[in-house]
Amino acid sequence: MDTVTKTLTPAARSSDPAVPTGPAPSGAPSGAPARPSRAEAEAAVRVLLGYIGDDPDREGLLDTPRRVVSAFDELYGGYREQPGEALERTFSEIGTYDDIVLVRDIPFSSHCEHHMMPFVGRAHVGYLPVERVVGLSKIARVIDIFARRLQTQERLSSEIVTEIDTVLKPRGVAVMLEAEHTCMSMRGVAKVGSRTITTQFTGVFRDDPGEQLRFLNLVRNGIG
């Protein structure tokens, strides 16, 4: 099997997640401050525990700051990863296949940047390959990396499309995200069950309404 692996420059590779301090994490906005130490992060959790009216020194909360920071390391691990690396390796043994490749119903979870509350849903990603395809699990990996950052659903959709389009250079990319936002269902208007749907298209999917419709039919009904 003929495979191609693209090598990113050292500067583009993610920083070591074990390092507690130093420059802003990979993927952080330009000009972001240096990453605080773990001790500073745990102290901040203690402040928040006191702010909500609880006692951070009571038995049940003594280890909570450490647990919260460990959870943050996992939930926001996308800042320390490069999504392009997941798409480095492609495969050419696809015969004459040049039609849509669709991976649908990919579960994901993220956190909104406005309230740091979760939003959970499913992603559907399709692309029209040019001679080469990428491993199907790698598409899910790209979604996870971007989702494990503070997000809006609109930007998450855009980042997934842009990364696949830039690295794979297919004839077109189509993405649909469906999610329930707890910042809407658990607070504020408290509308449980409301879903937000976002879509974005490039190439053939953007320019040909028929291809857009075929993608949507495949997502909804499994038929093109």
Disulfide bonds with the S-S distance in Angstrom:
none
